[in-house]
Amino acid sequence: MWIAFTLLWQAGSVIWWVAPMDFTSDVLPLHVCDIAAWVAPLALWTQVRWARSWLYFWAIGLSTQAFVTPVLRDGFATPHFWLFWVGHLQIVGSAIYDVVVLGYRPKIRDLAVVVTISLVYGAIVMALNLTFGWNYAYIGNRAPESPTLVDHLGPWPFRVLPLVTLAFSAMALAWLPWALADRARGRREGAQETTEGGGPN
């Protein structure tokens, strides 16, 4: 049900944004959150590891930023408002469901996979941004229309490096609690084995 709802909502969102055919603005579904919204049903449906990892790190590490500094100027009575908020809730909600209900636990190798995916994505959208004057992933030569963290990172192209650094740092922070939990679990298991074995000889 949730997967079908996400797919239908995202398909409607793409039609809404692309229908005017105004490709002078960033209407194609190429932003991080646009792609994560399609990765979400793929991850939940197939349960393949790389898709679950992609969803987790882009949702928890990156898409949650939309709740702090939303790139939105329209009120709740407009379609833009609902497309934005429902879409982002689908992304983050899917990642939380995968963790809480389906038991996904990120590992360091998962972070490495998603960092690689992110670098490839960044290279592609940077080329598109430079070619067409777009601003996908906010690494183009244009600031977001609404105030965001990007405004404090300096002029383009100097803001690209700190922006990428912040993105990777956010994903690392999303992995850190699980790494600490694994380490604590390992210590407990080691202490238990020592106790059961009667201690070192």
Backbone bond lengths (Angstrom), bond angles and torsions (degrees), N, CA, C in turn:
res aa  C-N    CA-C-N  psi(-1)  N-CA   C-N-CA  omega(-1)  CA-C   N-CA-C  phi
1 M - - - 1.467 - - 1.529 110.58 -
2 W 1.339 115.65 -50.07 1.464 120.31 -179.53 1.526 110.45 -64.57
3 I 1.332 116.72 -40.65 1.455 120.57 179.42 1.522 110.60 -62.64
4 A 1.331 116.41 -45.45 1.462 120.95 179.77 1.528 110.76 -63.22
5 F 1.328 116.57 -41.94 1.463 121.18 178.84 1.522 110.48 -61.70
6 T 1.330 116.68 -43.44 1.464 120.46 179.86 1.524 111.08 -63.62
7 L 1.327 116.49 -45.42 1.462 120.05 -179.69 1.530 111.59 -62.19
8 L 1.329 116.21 -45.37 1.466 119.78 -179.17 1.523 111.48 -65.97
9 W 1.324 116.35 -41.40 1.468 120.06 -179.37 1.523 110.55 -65.21
10 Q 1.314 116.70 -43.97 1.458 120.02 -179.13 1.524 111.82 -68.50
11 A 1.319 117.38 -36.04 1.461 120.19 176.08 1.529 110.35 -64.06
12 G 1.331 116.16 -42.72 1.459 119.80 176.47 1.511 112.14 -63.80
13 S 1.337 116.19 -37.68 1.457 120.69 179.16 1.527 111.45 -64.05
14 V 1.326 116.19 -42.75 1.469 120.05 178.71 1.519 110.45 -62.28
15 I 1.338 116.27 -44.85 1.467 120.18 179.55 1.530 110.22 -60.97
16 W 1.329 116.51 -43.21 1.464 120.89 -178.76 1.528 111.83 -60.14
17 W 1.332 116.00 -45.71 1.457 119.74 -175.40 1.526 113.10 -77.61
18 V 1.335 116.51 -35.33 1.465 119.54 -174.28 1.526 112.42 -86.26
19 A 1.335 117.09 -25.86 1.469 121.11 -175.42 1.528 114.21 -51.72
20 P 1.343 120.30 -40.40 1.479 118.77 179.18 1.521 113.62 -66.27
21 M 1.349 117.79 -13.51 1.467 123.08 178.71 1.528 112.14 58.43
22 D 1.318 116.14 32.46 1.465 120.83 178.47 1.528 108.54 -94.82
23 F 1.316 116.48 82.25 1.452 120.46 -174.52 1.525 112.58 -84.43
24 T 1.339 116.17 10.35 1.469 118.77 171.45 1.530 109.79 -77.18
25 S 1.339 117.42 -17.26 1.460 121.92 176.86 1.525 108.58 -111.83
26 D 1.336 116.22 175.41 1.461 121.22 -172.89 1.528 110.94 -87.60
27 V 1.328 116.72 68.44 1.463 120.32 -175.23 1.521 112.73 -94.10
28 L 1.314 118.26 -15.74 1.463 119.62 179.13 1.529 109.61 -72.56
29 P 1.316 118.08 148.87 1.484 120.61 -177.85 1.532 111.55 -78.16
30 L 1.336 115.06 67.66 1.462 120.58 -175.80 1.518 113.58 -119.18
31 H 1.322 117.68 -1.76 1.460 119.24 174.72 1.536 109.32 -70.77
32 V 1.315 115.95 162.35 1.462 121.51 179.78 1.527 110.64 -53.22
33 C 1.317 116.62 -47.60 1.466 119.94 -177.25 1.524 111.98 -69.12
34 D 1.327 117.52 -32.72 1.464 120.07 177.21 1.523 110.47 -61.98
35 I 1.328 115.76 -45.29 1.458 120.25 -178.88 1.531 110.66 -70.87
36 A 1.339 116.19 -41.75 1.471 119.93 179.48 1.521 111.41 -60.04
37 A 1.330 116.69 -32.36 1.469 120.31 -179.78 1.525 111.79 -66.51
38 W 1.335 117.60 -27.15 1.465 120.73 175.84 1.517 111.37 -87.97
39 V 1.320 116.85 -29.05 1.462 120.29 176.59 1.527 110.22 -67.28
40 A 1.339 116.59 -32.87 1.469 121.11 -176.99 1.529 112.90 -55.87
41 P 1.331 120.17 -55.79 1.471 118.41 179.53 1.531 112.37 -65.29
42 L 1.342 116.77 -32.75 1.465 119.76 177.16 1.531 110.60 -61.65
43 A 1.330 115.58 -44.63 1.461 120.58 -178.65 1.526 111.40 -65.69
44 L 1.330 116.77 -45.36 1.461 119.91 -177.52 1.525 111.94 -69.53
45 W 1.315 116.91 -34.64 1.459 120.51 -176.74 1.521 111.88 -77.46
46 T 1.343 116.87 -46.64 1.466 120.17 -174.10 1.519 113.09 -89.99
47 Q 1.344 116.74 -28.19 1.462 122.54 -176.24 1.534 112.93 61.16
48 V 1.342 116.85 23.71 1.459 118.59 175.62 1.531 108.54 -73.19
49 R 1.314 115.97 142.44 1.462 121.12 -170.18 1.521 113.00 -61.59
50 W 1.338 117.55 -45.09 1.457 119.67 -175.55 1.527 111.51 -65.50
51 A 1.334 117.56 -35.07 1.461 120.64 178.74 1.527 110.91 -70.74
52 R 1.327 117.19 -39.68 1.467 120.86 177.90 1.532 110.15 -64.36
53 S 1.318 115.93 -40.03 1.464 120.33 178.80 1.522 110.41 -66.42
54 W 1.312 116.01 -44.40 1.465 121.43 178.61 1.520 109.86 -58.32
55 L 1.325 116.07 -47.17 1.463 120.20 177.95 1.521 110.99 -59.83
56 Y 1.316 116.73 -49.48 1.471 119.95 -174.43 1.527 111.35 -59.83
57 F 1.312 117.40 -51.92 1.466 119.32 -173.21 1.525 112.54 -73.30
58 W 1.320 117.91 -34.44 1.464 118.77 177.59 1.524 111.30 -76.88
59 A 1.322 117.07 -28.33 1.470 119.77 178.87 1.519 111.24 -79.71
60 I 1.326 116.86 -58.28 1.460 120.91 -175.79 1.522 111.67 -74.53
61 G 1.327 116.33 -38.71 1.458 119.25 -177.89 1.514 114.37 -79.75
62 L 1.351 117.53 -34.87 1.460 120.17 -171.54 1.533 113.97 -117.77
63 S 1.326 117.55 -50.12 1.471 119.60 -172.90 1.521 113.24 -67.62
64 T 1.327 117.25 -23.28 1.468 119.19 177.24 1.526 111.99 -63.91
65 Q 1.333 116.80 -19.72 1.463 120.66 177.32 1.528 111.05 -59.76
66 A 1.333 116.30 -28.92 1.471 120.37 -179.89 1.519 112.13 -62.85
67 F 1.328 117.67 -25.98 1.459 120.97 179.63 1.536 111.30 -80.13
68 V 1.320 115.84 -18.97 1.469 120.62 179.66 1.523 110.81 -90.13
69 T 1.317 116.37 -48.92 1.469 121.50 178.83 1.520 108.72 -130.67
70 P 1.328 118.06 77.36 1.470 120.58 -177.19 1.526 112.23 -66.42
71 V 1.333 115.62 133.82 1.461 120.78 176.43 1.524 107.27 -85.88
72 L 1.317 115.85 75.67 1.459 121.46 -172.79 1.519 109.34 -152.57
73 R 1.310 116.35 130.59 1.464 121.04 179.20 1.526 112.73 -117.09
74 D 1.334 117.29 -2.87 1.458 121.22 -175.41 1.526 111.09 -97.47
75 G 1.339 116.08 149.30 1.450 121.98 -179.54 1.516 113.10 -82.02
76 F 1.357 115.48 178.06 1.465 120.92 -173.87 1.525 113.35 -67.59
77 A 1.342 117.78 -13.59 1.459 120.24 -179.07 1.534 112.16 -85.64
78 T 1.324 117.71 4.64 1.463 121.37 -178.12 1.530 110.96 -111.37
79 P 1.329 117.64 151.54 1.472 120.32 176.42 1.528 111.95 -60.76
80 H 1.331 117.29 -34.67 1.466 120.35 -178.76 1.530 111.22 -57.32
81 F 1.304 116.74 -40.68 1.461 122.23 -179.18 1.528 110.18 -59.43
82 W 1.317 116.62 -49.82 1.462 120.75 -175.58 1.522 111.48 -73.49
83 L 1.322 117.67 -36.12 1.460 119.80 176.82 1.524 110.12 -62.25
84 F 1.320 116.32 -40.32 1.458 120.64 -178.93 1.527 111.47 -67.72
85 W 1.329 116.49 -54.67 1.465 119.09 -172.46 1.519 113.11 -72.45
86 V 1.322 117.91 -42.95 1.464 119.62 178.94 1.531 109.78 -64.43
87 G 1.328 116.53 -41.21 1.452 120.10 179.06 1.514 112.47 -59.55
88 H 1.320 117.22 -45.36 1.463 120.23 -179.68 1.537 111.81 -70.99
89 L 1.310 116.88 -33.99 1.466 119.36 175.35 1.525 111.24 -65.47
90 Q 1.324 117.04 -34.68 1.457 120.04 177.15 1.526 111.14 -64.12
91 I 1.326 116.54 -39.98 1.459 120.85 -179.05 1.528 110.62 -66.38
92 V 1.321 115.90 -57.14 1.459 120.44 -176.13 1.524 110.35 -67.43
93 G 1.323 117.25 -39.64 1.459 120.69 178.65 1.519 111.92 -62.26
94 S 1.319 117.39 -38.73 1.466 120.82 178.34 1.522 110.96 -64.49
95 A 1.329 116.68 -41.98 1.466 120.40 179.41 1.528 110.83 -65.10
96 I 1.320 116.65 -42.22 1.467 119.95 178.77 1.522 110.45 -64.57
97 Y 1.315 117.44 -41.12 1.464 121.38 178.27 1.524 110.43 -61.74
98 D 1.325 116.15 -41.32 1.468 120.06 -179.52 1.527 111.12 -63.52
99 V 1.319 116.34 -35.33 1.465 120.40 179.37 1.532 111.11 -76.93
100 V 1.317 116.72 -51.42 1.471 121.47 -171.77 1.525 112.39 -74.77
101 V 1.318 116.79 -43.75 1.471 120.44 -173.80 1.530 112.37 -95.77
102 L 1.327 116.56 -44.35 1.468 120.15 -174.31 1.521 113.22 -93.32
103 G 1.328 116.86 -6.78 1.455 120.30 170.81 1.509 117.28 80.51
104 Y 1.336 117.99 21.72 1.472 118.91 178.33 1.522 110.31 -66.27
105 R 1.318 115.72 135.48 1.465 122.12 176.69 1.528 108.83 -133.31
106 P 1.328 118.09 114.85 1.463 120.33 -177.20 1.523 112.68 -71.41
107 K 1.323 115.23 142.12 1.459 123.03 176.17 1.531 108.50 -115.65
108 I 1.320 116.15 169.39 1.459 120.49 -179.06 1.521 110.64 -62.13
109 R 1.324 117.58 -35.25 1.466 119.55 179.12 1.527 111.18 -67.40
110 D 1.339 117.03 -30.34 1.465 120.59 176.48 1.523 110.37 -67.13
111 L 1.331 115.87 -41.47 1.461 120.44 176.31 1.522 110.08 -60.43
112 A 1.332 116.84 -42.54 1.469 120.62 179.72 1.524 111.28 -62.70
113 V 1.323 117.03 -39.64 1.467 121.02 178.44 1.521 110.63 -62.46
114 V 1.332 116.44 -45.03 1.466 120.28 -176.69 1.528 111.09 -72.69
115 V 1.316 118.03 -33.24 1.465 120.03 173.89 1.528 109.67 -60.98
116 T 1.328 116.84 -42.37 1.464 120.73 177.68 1.524 111.15 -62.95
117 I 1.330 116.63 -45.89 1.466 120.93 176.93 1.525 110.14 -58.05
118 S 1.321 116.17 -42.60 1.465 121.15 -178.08 1.522 111.97 -65.84
119 L 1.315 117.16 -38.22 1.465 120.71 178.32 1.527 110.93 -65.82
120 V 1.329 116.43 -42.05 1.465 120.11 177.31 1.523 110.13 -63.91
121 Y 1.335 115.96 -45.16 1.463 120.52 177.19 1.520 111.11 -58.69
122 G 1.342 116.86 -45.88 1.455 120.86 -178.94 1.518 112.13 -61.41
123 A 1.329 117.12 -39.80 1.467 120.70 179.31 1.528 110.83 -64.70
124 I 1.338 116.03 -40.46 1.472 119.91 -179.44 1.526 111.25 -66.75
125 V 1.340 116.73 -49.33 1.463 118.25 -176.83 1.525 111.75 -71.38
126 M 1.320 117.79 -28.93 1.459 119.10 175.53 1.530 110.21 -63.05
127 A 1.332 116.57 -42.70 1.459 120.43 177.48 1.527 111.13 -62.25
128 L 1.332 116.62 -42.07 1.466 120.84 178.32 1.524 110.82 -65.97
129 N 1.330 115.95 -42.52 1.465 119.71 179.75 1.525 111.26 -60.23
130 L 1.314 116.59 -46.09 1.466 120.78 -178.08 1.525 111.55 -68.03
131 T 1.327 116.18 -32.45 1.462 120.05 -178.08 1.523 112.28 -76.32
132 F 1.337 115.94 -41.72 1.467 119.33 -171.30 1.531 113.86 -112.79
133 G 1.330 117.63 0.19 1.456 119.80 -179.94 1.512 113.79 75.45
134 W 1.339 117.51 23.62 1.454 121.83 179.44 1.526 110.44 -86.03
135 N 1.343 115.65 -179.03 1.463 120.04 -178.52 1.524 111.38 -141.46
136 Y 1.330 116.21 43.24 1.455 119.44 178.03 1.520 110.08 -67.30
137 A 1.335 115.16 141.69 1.462 123.93 -175.78 1.519 111.92 63.72
138 Y 1.331 116.73 8.48 1.468 123.17 178.76 1.526 112.30 60.05
139 I 1.342 116.05 28.50 1.466 119.56 176.30 1.525 110.59 -110.25
140 G 1.332 116.37 11.74 1.454 120.39 175.44 1.520 111.31 -86.59
141 N 1.316 115.38 177.13 1.465 121.60 -177.42 1.527 110.93 -84.68
142 R 1.343 114.50 54.35 1.461 119.85 179.89 1.515 108.29 -162.00
143 A 1.316 117.87 139.29 1.465 121.21 179.32 1.524 109.39 -86.32
144 P 1.340 117.96 152.17 1.473 120.34 174.92 1.523 110.96 -59.00
145 E 1.327 115.26 151.45 1.462 119.38 -177.61 1.518 112.17 -68.63
146 S 1.321 116.76 -31.56 1.464 121.11 178.10 1.529 109.45 -102.24
147 P 1.338 117.52 153.84 1.475 119.83 -179.55 1.526 112.30 -61.42
148 T 1.322 116.06 131.26 1.456 121.75 177.36 1.525 108.61 -142.76
149 L 1.315 114.91 179.44 1.460 121.21 176.68 1.522 111.44 -60.54
150 V 1.324 117.12 -28.20 1.469 122.02 -178.70 1.523 111.09 -58.14
151 D 1.329 116.84 -31.89 1.467 121.11 -177.89 1.520 112.65 -62.06
152 H 1.324 117.07 -21.15 1.464 121.11 -175.74 1.528 112.94 -100.57
153 L 1.320 116.70 7.12 1.463 120.17 -175.46 1.517 113.55 -101.34
154 G 1.321 116.48 6.86 1.459 119.43 176.54 1.515 112.71 92.48
155 P 1.325 116.70 179.83 1.468 121.28 -177.59 1.522 112.02 -76.51
156 W 1.320 114.47 160.22 1.454 120.74 174.58 1.521 109.19 -76.47
157 P 1.326 122.25 142.35 1.468 127.08 6.16 1.529 113.53 -92.81
158 F 1.352 117.17 5.30 1.466 119.63 -173.75 1.527 112.23 -67.97
159 R 1.341 116.97 -21.62 1.460 118.52 -178.85 1.528 112.71 -78.60
160 V 1.328 117.55 -13.42 1.466 120.30 -175.72 1.522 111.50 -63.18
161 L 1.334 117.00 -46.86 1.469 119.98 -177.85 1.523 112.06 -62.39
162 P 1.355 120.01 -50.33 1.473 117.78 177.49 1.519 113.12 -64.01
163 L 1.330 117.97 -30.64 1.463 120.56 178.41 1.531 110.44 -66.59
164 V 1.329 116.09 -44.51 1.460 120.63 177.97 1.529 110.20 -64.97
165 T 1.336 116.26 -40.88 1.467 120.28 178.45 1.522 111.10 -61.06
166 L 1.332 116.43 -43.21 1.464 120.45 178.58 1.527 111.17 -63.97
167 A 1.325 116.62 -39.27 1.463 120.27 -179.51 1.526 110.81 -63.81
168 F 1.322 116.39 -45.93 1.465 119.59 179.79 1.529 111.23 -69.02
169 S 1.328 116.45 -33.61 1.467 119.81 177.29 1.522 110.45 -65.93
170 A 1.340 116.33 -39.43 1.469 120.29 178.87 1.522 110.76 -64.34
171 M 1.326 116.68 -39.44 1.462 119.19 177.80 1.525 111.23 -68.19
172 A 1.330 116.35 -37.05 1.470 119.58 177.34 1.521 110.65 -64.81
173 L 1.329 116.89 -38.58 1.463 120.65 177.67 1.529 111.09 -65.53
174 A 1.332 116.57 -33.16 1.465 120.36 177.37 1.526 111.21 -67.64
175 W 1.339 116.85 -26.78 1.461 121.15 178.74 1.532 111.99 -86.83
176 L 1.336 117.65 -29.12 1.462 122.71 -171.45 1.529 114.64 -54.29
177 P 1.331 120.77 -46.90 1.477 119.04 -179.35 1.522 112.90 -57.79
178 W 1.319 117.65 -35.72 1.463 120.84 -179.95 1.521 110.57 -71.94
179 A 1.338 116.36 -35.99 1.459 119.49 176.88 1.524 110.53 -64.53
180 L 1.322 116.44 -42.81 1.466 120.62 178.65 1.528 110.92 -65.55
181 A 1.326 116.13 -38.63 1.467 119.98 178.50 1.522 110.53 -65.14
182 D 1.341 117.57 -40.86 1.464 120.79 178.32 1.524 110.86 -63.35
183 R 1.339 115.99 -41.20 1.470 119.74 179.85 1.524 110.55 -64.91
184 A 1.336 116.85 -43.64 1.468 120.20 179.16 1.518 110.87 -63.98
185 R 1.328 116.99 -38.53 1.457 120.66 178.76 1.526 110.63 -65.71
186 G 1.326 116.02 -39.96 1.457 119.86 178.08 1.514 112.27 -63.51
187 R 1.321 116.41 -38.92 1.463 119.82 177.90 1.521 111.66 -66.21
188 R 1.342 116.36 -41.27 1.459 119.68 179.08 1.522 111.04 -64.41
189 E 1.332 116.45 -42.78 1.458 120.12 179.93 1.525 110.74 -65.90
190 G 1.349 116.32 -37.81 1.457 119.98 177.70 1.513 111.73 -65.00
191 A 1.344 115.62 -42.27 1.463 119.87 178.73 1.522 110.82 -66.06
192 Q 1.333 116.94 -37.31 1.464 120.44 179.33 1.524 111.21 -66.53
193 E 1.326 116.60 -41.19 1.466 120.17 178.98 1.529 110.46 -64.30
194 T 1.352 115.75 -38.39 1.457 119.60 178.75 1.524 111.05 -64.35
195 T 1.345 114.80 -40.77 1.465 120.12 -179.56 1.526 111.17 -67.13
196 E 1.329 116.23 -45.22 1.464 120.43 -178.66 1.532 111.16 -67.53
197 G 1.338 115.73 -30.32 1.442 118.84 -179.21 1.519 113.74 -85.72
198 G 1.308 116.62 0.76 1.442 120.75 178.13 1.510 114.56 83.18
199 G 1.354 115.96 12.17 1.449 119.37 177.54 1.519 111.23 86.50
200 P 1.306 116.01 168.79 1.453 120.33 -178.33 1.516 110.95 -67.19
201 N 1.343 117.53 145.46 1.467 122.80 178.72 1.534 110.97 -84.73
